[in-house]
Amino acid sequence: MADQLVVGYWGIRGLAQPLRYLVEYLGLPYEEKRYLKPEEWFGGLCETPFNIHVLVNLPYIKDGQKYVYEIAALYVYLAHKANRADLLGSTPDEQVAVAQVRGVIQDALKGFFRLITLPEDQYATQKEEVFANEINSLVTRQWAAGANLTYIDFDNFELEETLKAFNAEDWAKFHNLQKHHQEFQNLPQIKDYMASGRFLAGPFYPPGRFRWGF
């Protein structure tokens, strides 16, 4: 359909999964373009329309003839398209909190990525550092940035989903994250999406780089 958004990304959860949650939550009609092989994406970069854009990257959103790239910009674009600028933060203080939590999530993901590239003999010694220092600090309020749901909760939920799938025993220790995970998962739009055939259960990451998630 011409009025549908197109969400373009690899055939994995990766960076696009929070975006999928957000599009579903906002109720925006969309379809996915999943690139299953590197050549499907890279082979088209010299062709129109991608060859006329400077910031071409995955994920992207196509809205009519318009293409938007870079994950942070995609959140902003979708929030305004759905007249939900409140998801970016309703006040200056909340916007600052969103930016702060986003930084913490990025640090936590960097730590997690480092963890799943380690040889087995180094994993145990560094696991506690990553989990205790970088992940336990997340979500000490009702929502990730405070009293209101914002786009950073969609990022936070996917981090929680990743941790839950990675190691159920360690996941059981994160009581602060479990509460947020349950609240977010029970949002009607998210609940419906995760029970539907549109939901991508996996893989989380591409094979080859990491020793988990594919």
Secondary structure, DSSP 4 states (H G I P E B T S, - for coil): -TTSEEEEEESSSGGGHHHHHHHHHHT--EEEEEE-SHHHHHTTTTSTTGGG-SS--SSEEEETTEEEESHHHHHHHHHHHTT-GGGG-SSHHHHHHHHHHHHHHHHHHHHHHHHTTS-HHHHHHHHHHIIIIIITTS--SSBTTBSS--THHHHHHHHHHHHHHH-HHHHTT-HHHHHHHHHHHTSHHHHHHHTSTT-----SS-BTTBSS--
